[in-house]
């Protein structure tokens, strides 16, 4: 998989995400170059794709949507999200499945 796409900090886990809006499905599509690839059907306008990315990440990590917070990159394809530390085990399983 190469470089890890998340960083564990004292206040949570930062995920580096490459958004793929206007895709055929909503899914975690893999990892590449230190980023988690997240595809969503929503278009990248008026925050629609960001909202769908939050849903996809929350579902993949077994978290409520309000626990996945967009930290940076609202208008960019390269984004950072903050999730709580308790998502660590689910995130490790996700990372293992992507290898």
TATA-V86383 format. One record per residue. RES is the residue in three letters. SS is DSSP state (H for helix, E for strand, C for the rest). Layout:
res-><RES	RES>
ss-><SS	SS>
//
This chain:
res-><UNK	UNK	UNK	UNK	UNK	UNK	UNK	UNK	UNK	UNK	UNK	UNK	UNK	UNK	UNK	UNK	UNK	UNK	UNK	UNK	UNK	UNK	UNK	UNK	UNK	UNK	UNK	UNK	UNK	UNK	UNK	UNK	UNK	UNK	UNK	UNK	UNK	UNK	UNK	UNK	UNK	UNK	UNK	UNK	UNK	UNK	UNK	UNK	UNK	UNK	UNK	UNK	UNK	UNK	UNK	UNK	UNK	UNK	UNK	UNK	UNK	UNK	UNK	UNK	UNK	UNK	UNK	UNK	UNK	UNK	UNK	UNK	UNK	UNK	UNK	UNK	UNK	UNK	UNK	UNK	UNK	UNK	UNK	UNK	UNK	UNK	UNK	UNK	UNK	UNK	UNK	UNK	UNK	UNK	UNK	UNK	UNK	UNK	UNK>
ss-><C	C	C	C	C	E	E	E	C	C	C	C	E	E	E	E	E	E	E	E	C	C	C	C	C	C	E	E	E	E	E	E	C	C	E	E	E	E	E	C	C	C	C	C	C	C	C	H	H	H	H	H	H	H	H	H	H	H	H	H	H	C	C	C	H	H	H	C	E	E	E	E	C	C	C	C	C	E	E	E	E	E	E	C	H	H	H	H	H	H	H	H	H	H	H	H	H	H	C>
//
